[in-house]
Amino acid sequence: MSIVVVGSIGIDFVAVAPRLPKVGETVLATQPLYIGPGGKGFNQAVGVARLGGDVRFATKTGKGNLGSQARSFLEGEGLLGPLTRQSETDNQVALIFVDDSGHNMISVTPGASADVLPSDVADLGLAEGDILLAQLEIPVATVTAAARHAKAAGATVVLNPAPATPLPDELLSLVDIATPNETELSILTGMPTDTTNQVVAAGERLIAMGVGEVVATVGSKGAVHIEGSGSTKYESLLVDAIDTTGAGDAFNAGLVVGMSRGLSLAAAIELGGQSGAYCVTRLGVLDGLATAEELAAFAASQ
């Protein structure tokens, strides 16, 4: 069972400071500037690959030095393939600030990621039983086209709706499993998500809007699976968080790898939770994406 990730690849610039700056304030960083690959699509594709998933990545890199770096990063992770295309615009860039508690704030300039077109996802090579994993750092029309092709092929569509934006009815109806965090779930439904009961209610609303099931991540509180017959809460592993950037990407990677192995959805959610917990114990997303061996050792130590 193969996994196709459709999404973005960016270059991340990460500054770590004692606290996040307020509006108009300058806060000096306490660590050297980190520059490395990112983008939700790339992070999730790397996470899948490192966990041993059979993955292909559909994306677009930009022009110039940053685009060349992006292609080098893809090649280094074994993800540079026929689904990787070249744009004439600049590569996606993310500016990330992280505080001493691991909280972050992020601004992204989409660049080439906004140039991933529906025609670029017309032939993803998906077959019955495969999984499509997509996010929203590329145009919604492209995600919708990819989901449409996936469903026609008999594949399962998993959408991580981040960054959250209102979604068309067609895309919602094509999604088998949506994986928002609580903030994204609130934006998608217009409902509060401060408590577990509110998360469940908002998840039920998202299902009423057209998606099949919802697996909502709620940070250190774990995850909540909402389906037509009810809901299930999954507790998070208790770890000392260093950097929460990419935790959701790690979760999604673990989730779809578990699904591709034929695990129950409950077991796949638990694998996703372990992957997310591992990620927050490392600085930088790339170092936080575990191999299968690293994750097994980490889970055994908890």
N, C-alpha and C positions, 0 to 999 in steps of 0.2 A: 504494500500500500504506500503510494508516494504522496508527498506533500509539496504543493506549489505555494510559495509565498509571493504575493504581489504587493510591492510597496516601494519605499524610499530608501536611498542611501545618502547619508550626509557626512560632513566632517564636523565633529564636536570640538568646541573650545570650552574647557571646564575650569572655573576658578573656585577655589575652596576658601571660605572666609569664616570667621567666628559666628557671624550671623548674616542673614540676607539683608541687602540694603533696602532702606526705605526710599520713597520717591524723592529724587533730588540728592540722595546721599551717596558718598563714596566710601566703600569699606575695603580696606587693604586685604588682599589674599594672604594666606599663611602657608601656601604650598605653591610649587612651580605650576605654571599653566600646563594643563593637560590638553594635548591635541591628538585626536584619534577618530576612528570611524564611528558613525552612528546612523541615525535614521531608524524609525520603528521597524520598517521592513527588513533592513539589514540586521538589526539586533535580533529579531525573531528568526530570521533565516539562519544566522550563526548559531543561535540557541538550539534550533532543531538539528543542525548538522553536528554540533558537538555532542548532543545526546544520542547520536547514532541514527537519526531519522534520514530517510531517503528524500532529499529536498532539492528543489530547483527554485531559483529566485528570478522573478521578472521585475526589472527596474530600469532606470535610466541614470547614467552618470553625466556630469557636466563637462564643459570645455576647460582648458587651461590646466594649471598645476593641481588645483584641488580635484578636478575631474580625473586626472591621471592618478592622484593618490587614491581616489575612491576605487578605481579599477584595480589598483595594486592590492588594496585591502580585500576586494572580492576574490582576487586570484589567490591571495594568501589563505583564505578560508575555504577554498575549493568551490566558490559560488559563481565564478565568472563563466558564463555559458551563453548559449544561443538566445536566451531570454533577456540578456543584458544588452541594452541599446544605448546609443550615444546621442546626447542633446547638444544643440548649439548655444544653449544658455549656460550660465554658471551653475556649479554644483550646489546642492542644498547645504546650508550651514546652520548649526545650532549653537547658540550662546547659552551656556548653562552656569548657574550659580548654585553652589552647595554650601550649607552651613555645617557647623560642628555636630549637629544632631542628625545629619543625613537628609534634611529637607532640601528641596530644590525649587528653583524657578527657571523657566526655559523660554527662549524666544527662537523661532525657526524662520529662516528665509528659504522658501521652498525651492527656488531655482529650477533645476532639471526635474525635480519631483513633480512640479506642476505641468511638466511636458510629457508625462506618461499618459498616452492617449488610448482610447478604446481600441484603436487599430493595433496597438502594441500588445494587447492581451487577447487577440482573436484566436490564437492557437497556442494554448498552454500545455497541450498534450495530456490533459486530465482524462481519467477513465473512471468507470464505476468503482466506487469504494475509496477513491482517492480523497484528499482533503485540500481545499483552498483556504488559505489564511490571508486575510487582508486587513489593512488599517486605513486611516483617512488622511495621511500625509500626501496622497496623490488625489487627483480629481475624483469626486464622487461618481461622475459619469463613467470613469474608467473602472472603478470598483464595481459598479452596477453591471457593466459589460462583462467583467471577469466572472462575477457571480452568475450571471445569466448563462454563460458558456459552461461553467462548472455544473450547474443544475442540469443542463441538457445532457451532460456526460454522465450523470449519476453520481457526482462527487458531493461531499459534504462541505457546506460553506460555513466557515467560522469568521466572524467579523469582530475585530477589536476596534470599536468606534472611537478612535483617538487620533487627533484631537476631535472632540465631540462637535457635531454640527447637525442641524436638522437634516433628516434623511428622507428621500422620496419613498413613496409607498411601494414602488416596485422593488427597490433594494431591500427594504424591510421584509417583504414577502419572500425574498430569496435566501434570507439568512437562517440557517439551521440553529446556530449557537452564537449569541452575542456576548461579548466579554468586556463590558464597560467597568471602570471603577465607579465608586459611588458618585463622584462629581460628574463624570460623563453621563451616568444614568440619570442624574437629576436634570442635566441639560437636555437630554434626549426626550424626557417625559414631562418636564416642567413640574416635577414633584420633589418634595424634600426627601433626602436620603441620610438623615443624621442618625437614625436608629436602624436596627435590623428589621423591625416591622415595617419601617418606611422603605427600606431597600426592597423588601419583598413586595410591597404594594406597587412600587415603581417598576419592579421587574414584571409584575403581572400586567401593568399598563403597557410595557414594551411588547409583551406577548400579544396583547390585544391589538397593538398597532401592526402586528404581522410577523414578528420573529418567532422561531420555533421554541427556543429555550434561552434562558439567560444565566450566565455564570458571572456574577458581579464580584469583583475583588474589592475588599474593604480595608486595605492597608494591613496594619499589624493585627487587625481583628480577623483576618482570614478571607474567606470567600462564601458566597451564598448562591446556591443553585436553585433557580426558580423555574418550574415547569407547570403545565396545566393541572397536574394532580397534587401540587403542593410545593414545599421548599425544604432545603436541607442546608444547615450551616456547617462550614468546615473551619476549624480553628487553625490559626497560623502557628508555625514554630516560633518559639521565643528566642530571638537572637538580638545581639547588639548591632543596631544599624549604623553603618558608616556612610552609605550613599544610597538613597532610594531610587536614584535615576535608573531606569531600565528594569525595575522590578516587575512591572506589568508585562514587559516584553519577555522576560524570562518565564513568567507564569504561562503566557500563551504558548511559548515554545514547548514547555513541559506538557501542557494540556494536549496539544495536537500530536506530540510524539506518543503520549500514552494512548490516545485514540487510535493512532496508526498501528500500534502494537496489539490492538484488539482488547485493550483493558476496558473495564466498565467505565462509564463516565465518572463515577465516584472515585475510582482509582486514578483516573487521568487528572482529575481536579487535585487530588492529593499530590501527584507528581508535579503538577504546576505549582502548587504551594511550596513544595520543597525547593523547586528551581528559583522561585521568587525570593524565598528566605535566604538561600545561598547568595543571590545577587546582591542583596543589601549589605552583606558583610564584606564587600569588596569596593574599593574606590574605582569608579569608571565602569561603564557598562560592559566593555569587552572582557575585562578581568572577572566580571561577575557572572558570565555565562559559563556554566559548568559543563565539563565532560560527563559522560555517564558514570565513569569511575569516581570522579570528584564528588558528584552528587550522591552516589551511594555511600561513600565514606562520610560525607557531611550528614546525611540523614541518620546513619548508624550512630553518629556521635551525639545526637540530640536526645 
